[in-house]
Amino acid sequence: GDYKVETVPNGSYQVARIRGIKAKNIGDVFTLNVSGAEVKYSPLNYCKNKLADSGTTENLKNVLKALYRYWQSAERYFN
């Protein structure tokens, strides 16, 4: 679509970074084609997974919660 996707090696796998996601689209599910297979993911999946991870620092948890509230506000504003 309208987004730039960068891949970065990380150990034995690749990390895909989607750049330029607008605030109102943080909750959208993005589909990436990887080696002939579709992978669906949302920035909020990352937030949920990191918030559930006992190893996540409080600082990161606070950032993730703030990002979620920012998305909620943007969604209300633009819709």
C-alpha positions in Angstrom: 0.0 0.0 0.0 1.2 3.5 0.9 3.7 2.3 3.5 7.4 1.6 3.2 8.5 -1.7 4.6 12.1 -2.3 5.7 13.5 -5.6 6.7 16.3 -6.0 9.2 18.1 -9.2 10.1 17.8 -10.2 13.8 19.6 -13.4 14.6 18.0 -16.2 12.6 15.0 -14.3 11.4 14.0 -11.0 9.7 12.2 -8.1 11.3 9.8 -6.1 9.1 9.4 -2.5 10.0 6.4 -0.6 8.5 7.2 3.1 8.4 4.8 6.0 8.3 1.8 4.5 10.0 -0.7 7.3 10.7 -2.1 7.6 14.3 -5.6 6.7 13.2 -4.2 3.4 11.6 -2.3 2.1 14.6 -5.1 -0.4 15.2 -5.2 -1.6 11.6 -4.1 -5.1 10.7 -1.3 -5.1 8.0 -0.7 -8.0 5.7 2.8 -8.7 4.6 3.8 -11.3 2.0 6.8 -13.3 3.3 8.3 -16.0 1.2 4.9 -16.8 -0.4 2.9 -16.7 2.9 0.8 -14.0 4.3 1.6 -12.6 7.7 -1.0 -10.4 9.4 0.0 -8.1 12.2 -1.0 -4.9 14.0 1.1 -2.5 16.0 -1.4 -3.1 18.8 -0.4 -6.8 18.7 3.1 -5.7 19.7 1.7 -3.6 22.5 -0.4 -6.4 23.9 2.4 -8.9 23.8 4.9 -6.6 25.5 2.4 -5.6 28.2 1.8 -9.3 29.0 5.6 -10.0 29.1 6.9 -10.0 32.7 10.3 -8.9 31.4 9.0 -5.6 29.9 10.2 -2.6 31.8 7.7 -0.2 33.4 9.0 2.6 31.2 8.2 0.6 28.1 4.8 -0.4 29.5 4.0 3.2 30.1 4.9 4.1 26.5 2.8 1.3 25.2 -0.2 2.4 27.3 0.3 6.0 26.1 0.5 4.8 22.5 -2.8 2.9 22.9 -4.5 6.0 24.4 -3.1 8.1 21.5 -4.5 5.7 19.0 -7.9 5.8 20.7 -8.0 9.6 20.6 -6.9 9.7 17.0 -9.6 7.1 16.0 -12.3 9.2 17.7 -11.0 12.4 16.1 -10.8 11.1 12.6 -13.9 8.9 12.6 
